[in-house]
Amino acid sequence: MNLQYISDSTGKTTGVFIPISEWNELKAKYKGIDQEQIDIPDGQMNEVRERLGEYKNNPDQGLDFDKAMDDLEKEL
């Protein structure tokens, strides 16, 4: 991929230029990549909010991700 990085006057990278042909290839490969916003169904958002609330009220009840994955793999 032939990217060009855009920098400000201090040398800080502020953007990336992607040639249009490569952008079109990315859009074909990853449908929806050009969407500014991804719509998440209300039911899923409500579930996440509920789970976050439960975690904030009882943070000690949360599971360690790596341990949970290890336990799941043992059951397979």
PyMOL commands that set and color helices and strands:
alter all, ss='L'
color gray80, all
select helices_A, chain A and resi 20-29+42-57+59-61+65-75
alter helices_A, ss='H'
color red, helices_A
select strands_A, chain A and resi 4-7+13-17
alter strands_A, ss='S'
color yellow, strands_A
deselect
rebuild
show_as cartoon
